[in-house]
């Protein structure tokens, strides 16, 4: 009996306050997991439909109509059947439908996931830029050492070959 009472006291009840604290702790450490779970559990179904306005307007277009007894603009002769077709352009009003989307609602968990992804990519980009600057510094310092090494080698070579070079100049002059 004592042990049962002790287990009940240690486990306690799962209250709303305890649940809130655990969700806040999880959100502080792993916000992308909490946002994805909330989005999967509670999707926005009704809010994803756009608020649209549909307006019907008349638009004046020109249509070519075949009229046999009207003065013609274009005459086409079919040589096989010996038929003359007269075509006239007539203006006609046609209804045109125009849709205007005025509002669009997004799921806030989806936006949170995208924000976290953007922040992660920005942090990766910043670290890669720092790495690039560091590598440029290394390359620059190595190039300076390489330049000094080439200068020293050239001076050593000239020092070793100084006597044959002097003799060559004496022969030329």
C-alpha positions as CSV (number, residue, x, y, z in Angstrom):
1,X,0.0,0.0,0.0
2,X,2.8,2.4,0.9
3,X,4.6,1.6,-2.3
4,X,1.5,2.2,-4.4
5,X,1.0,5.5,-2.7
6,X,4.7,6.4,-3.3
7,X,4.4,5.5,-7.0
8,X,1.3,7.6,-7.4
9,X,2.9,10.6,-5.7
10,X,6.1,10.3,-7.8
11,X,4.3,10.0,-11.1
12,X,1.7,12.6,-10.4
13,X,-1.0,13.8,-12.7
14,X,-0.4,15.0,-16.2
15,X,-1.8,18.6,-15.9
16,X,-2.2,21.2,-18.5
17,X,0.6,23.2,-17.0
18,X,3.0,20.3,-17.3
19,X,2.0,19.7,-20.9
20,X,2.5,23.3,-21.7
21,X,5.9,23.3,-20.1
22,X,7.0,20.2,-22.0
23,X,5.7,21.6,-25.3
24,X,7.6,24.9,-24.7
25,X,10.7,23.0,-23.8
26,X,10.5,20.9,-27.0
27,X,9.8,24.0,-29.0
28,X,12.9,25.7,-27.6
29,X,15.2,22.8,-28.4
30,X,13.6,21.4,-31.6
31,X,11.2,23.9,-33.1
32,X,11.1,22.3,-36.5
33,X,9.9,19.0,-35.0
34,X,7.1,20.7,-33.0
35,X,6.1,22.8,-36.1
36,X,5.9,19.8,-38.3
37,X,4.0,17.8,-35.7
38,X,1.5,20.6,-35.2
39,X,1.1,21.0,-38.9
40,X,0.5,17.3,-39.4
41,X,-1.9,17.0,-36.5
42,X,-3.9,20.3,-37.1
43,X,-3.8,21.2,-40.8
44,X,-5.7,24.4,-41.9
45,X,-8.3,23.0,-44.3
46,X,-10.8,25.8,-44.7
47,X,-8.3,28.7,-44.6
48,X,-6.4,27.5,-47.7
49,X,-9.1,28.5,-50.1
50,X,-8.6,31.9,-51.7
51,X,-11.1,34.6,-51.5
52,X,-11.9,35.3,-55.2
53,X,-13.9,37.8,-57.1
54,X,-15.2,36.9,-60.5
55,X,-16.1,39.7,-62.9
56,X,-17.7,39.2,-66.3
57,X,-17.0,41.8,-68.9
58,X,-17.9,42.1,-72.5
59,X,-15.0,42.2,-74.9
60,X,-15.3,43.4,-78.5
61,X,-13.7,40.9,-81.0
62,X,-13.8,40.6,-84.7
63,X,-15.0,37.3,-86.1
64,X,-15.0,36.2,-89.8
65,X,-18.4,35.0,-90.8
66,X,-19.4,33.5,-94.1
67,X,-22.2,35.6,-95.7
68,X,-23.3,34.7,-99.2
69,X,-25.3,37.9,-99.9
70,X,-23.3,40.6,-98.2
71,X,-20.7,42.8,-99.9
72,X,-17.4,41.0,-99.6
73,X,-14.0,41.8,-98.3
74,X,-12.3,38.5,-99.0
75,X,-13.3,36.1,-101.7
76,X,-12.0,32.5,-101.8
77,X,-12.7,30.4,-104.8
78,X,-12.6,26.6,-104.5
79,X,-11.5,25.4,-107.9
80,X,-12.4,21.8,-107.3
81,X,-16.1,22.3,-106.3
82,X,-16.5,25.7,-108.1
83,X,-17.9,27.4,-105.0
84,X,-17.3,31.0,-104.1
85,X,-17.1,31.8,-100.4
86,X,-17.5,35.4,-99.3
87,X,-16.1,36.2,-95.9
88,X,-17.0,39.4,-93.9
89,X,-15.4,40.5,-90.6
90,X,-18.2,41.3,-88.1
91,X,-17.6,42.7,-84.6
92,X,-19.1,40.5,-81.8
93,X,-19.3,41.1,-78.1
94,X,-18.0,38.1,-76.2
95,X,-18.1,37.7,-72.4
96,X,-14.7,37.5,-70.7
97,X,-14.3,36.2,-67.2
98,X,-11.8,38.0,-64.9
99,X,-10.8,36.5,-61.6
100,X,-9.1,38.5,-58.8
101,X,-7.6,36.8,-55.8
102,X,-7.9,39.1,-52.9
103,X,-6.7,37.0,-49.9
104,X,-4.8,33.9,-49.3
105,X,-4.2,32.2,-45.9
106,X,-1.2,30.0,-45.2
107,X,-0.6,27.5,-42.5
108,X,1.6,29.2,-39.8
109,X,3.4,25.9,-39.0
110,X,4.4,25.7,-42.7
111,X,5.7,29.3,-42.6
112,X,7.6,28.5,-39.4
113,X,9.2,25.5,-41.0
114,X,10.2,27.6,-44.0
115,X,11.6,30.4,-41.7
116,X,13.7,27.8,-39.8
117,X,15.0,26.4,-43.0
118,X,16.0,29.8,-44.3
119,X,17.7,30.6,-41.0
120,X,19.6,27.3,-41.2
121,X,20.7,28.0,-44.8
122,X,21.8,31.5,-43.9
123,X,23.9,30.2,-41.0
124,X,25.4,27.6,-43.4
125,X,26.1,30.3,-46.0
126,X,27.8,32.5,-43.3
127,X,30.0,29.7,-42.1
128,X,31.0,28.8,-45.7
129,X,31.9,32.5,-46.4
130,X,34.1,32.5,-43.3
131,X,35.7,29.3,-44.4
132,X,36.3,30.9,-47.9
133,X,37.9,34.0,-46.3
134,X,40.2,31.8,-44.2
135,X,41.2,29.7,-47.2
136,X,41.9,32.8,-49.3
137,X,44.2,34.0,-46.4
138,X,46.0,30.6,-46.5
139,X,46.5,30.7,-50.2
140,X,47.7,34.3,-50.1
141,X,50.3,33.5,-47.4
142,X,51.5,30.4,-49.3
143,X,51.8,32.4,-52.5
144,X,54.0,34.9,-50.7
145,X,56.2,32.2,-49.3
146,X,56.4,30.6,-52.8
147,X,57.3,33.9,-54.3
148,X,60.1,34.4,-51.8
149,X,61.3,30.8,-52.4
150,X,61.4,31.5,-56.2
151,X,63.4,34.7,-55.6
152,X,65.9,32.9,-53.3
153,X,66.3,30.1,-55.8
154,X,66.9,32.5,-58.7
155,X,69.5,34.4,-56.7
156,X,71.2,31.2,-55.7
157,X,71.3,30.1,-59.4
158,X,72.7,33.4,-60.5
159,X,75.3,33.3,-57.7
160,X,76.4,29.8,-58.8
161,X,76.5,30.7,-62.5
162,X,78.1,34.1,-62.0
163,X,81.5,33.1,-63.3
164,X,80.3,31.5,-66.6
165,X,77.9,34.4,-67.2
166,X,80.8,36.9,-66.7
167,X,82.9,35.0,-69.1
168,X,80.1,34.9,-71.7
169,X,79.7,38.7,-71.4
170,X,83.4,39.2,-71.9
171,X,83.4,37.1,-75.0
172,X,80.4,39.0,-76.4
173,X,81.9,42.4,-75.7
